[in-house]
Amino acid sequence: MLYHLSYGPVWLWMVRGMRTAMSDEAIEDREKAQQAEDEAADGPAVPQEGDAGEHSGEGHGHPDKSAKRTEEKPKPSRAEVSNYEIVEHWFKDAAERLELPDDVAAVFRSSYREVQVQIPVWLSDDRIHVFSGYRVQHNGARGPYKGGIRFHPEVDLDEVRALAELMTWKTAIVNIPYGGAKGGVNCDPSKLEPHEVQSIARSFMDKIEKVLGPQRDIPAPDVGTNAQVMAWLMDEYGKLHGHTPACVTGKPIALEGSFGREAATGRGVVQVFTEAASEEDLDPGDATFVMQGFGNVGAWAARLMQELGAKMVGVADADGAVASAGGIDAEKLAEHVRDGGTVGEFDSDADEIDPEDLVALECDVFIPAALGGMLHADNADRMRCRMIVEGANSPTTPRADEILIDKGVRIVPDVLANAGGVIVSYFEWVQNLQHFRWGEDEVNEKLGEIMRRAYRQVTDRAQENGTPMRPAAYELGIERVVEAASTRGYI
Ligand code: NAD
């Protein structure tokens, strides 16, 4: 509980000097100092945003967007609009078509609850870094709030708010009994030691646990978090509430995680791709694809596409991009990345390309599986694919969407295409509530049933209305949430 201590220069010098081998006596001194501080009750002593002086600057009193420890490579340009503006655009568009009254629409335009917490963590550079943590619960009419936790330096309230709203529509579109939420911390796990990530995860859980729980709000992995982070979150929650595996999903198998959860989002992407391919008269076994992002979603989707016989002709991660008309082995690349390598360092016949040029590679399917806003007004026109299956959340801005639809590109939208993760999270939660485990085949089969059903319902709606899939998907989701909220008497 260092954040209760005051920051006199002498104290700071003492702690910095002694921290590595702190005696019991020193710990006692610190506890006494803490007690004195508590008694004085003059507020938290951590540097606050805007503080000047010794504790100001990089990583102190500001959202921690600290200096990179490695040299930055150029990254593809991002959108002209924020994630929030993207989600709002599609909501407004569908709400108008559904003739949702303004007062009803206003309920869904804002979140039910937004929590922002301070996470001061002592990192290995012997300094306290103050991170900001967020949990936004957008709407819970259809069930407990559900949504991932993102660890990324650019996380902010606006982004988390957008992603939470997206989860409300997504869970409704695939018709699983959840509301929508999202969380995040503005840290960069790629530059942190595992024990530092663990400290951030535990501290974040301590501060938000009151709004979480298996019947209230259930986090899961997202960008920068994984099964290990979920294990730490579950363990921290358990310290306060007793063993509660259903409090988070995406956990390791050893801790009541579900078989098939890790691959689920990528698997769902591939399942909807095969549906879309049959409508486009495209044989999945002959297809070429480009993968933007090679983390959990990208690496699984790429391997499963490859299992179908499809060929990866381009791939990028945050550090670079490569292309090869002859194909890039997704299985070997995944192994290389698992061992700590980056896409650019992968030893293959592929050529390194400018990440900006990834979108311009000719392919049947382009799969965005990185961050939001990466297909935008300035690069959509360069795309040479027949179809986009959105593994990432909000990868396409409304302007890019318009350009691509005009070019005849079929877009399977995020709210449908990447729902595999939350669907198997739902299965994991159901298994945890019963302390019972399903086999992997059963999980994958049930996932396929839900993905295919949702795909059909969205395409039927799109055909009825003569719209692309995204507006149809939003309509379907919004209708279901409005019905649940009004049946409850909430609106
Ligand atoms: P991850 O952290 O495992 O991987 C992200 C990948 O994107 C990494 O390879 C990273 O290097 C790459 N990346 C980051 N910036 C990039 C850039 N500028 N250019 C190219 N690549 C870049 O995250 P993830 O869990 O795979 O999530 C990816 C996307 O899928 C996110 O939009 C996330 O919200 C969405 N999503 C994830 C899940 C899930 O279950 N993990 C579920 C639904 C949606």
Boltz pocket constraint, residues with backbone or C-beta under 6 A from the ligand:
constraints:
  - pocket:
      binder: B
      contacts: [[A, 75], [A, 76], [A, 221], [A, 222], [A, 223], [A, 224], [A, 225], [A, 261], [A, 265], [A, 292], [A, 293], [A, 294], [A, 295], [A, 296], [A, 297], [A, 298], [A, 316], [A, 317], [A, 318], [A, 319], [A, 320], [A, 355], [A, 369], [A, 370], [A, 371], [A, 372], [A, 391], [A, 392], [A, 393], [A, 418], [A, 419], [A, 421], [A, 422]]
      max_distance: 6.0
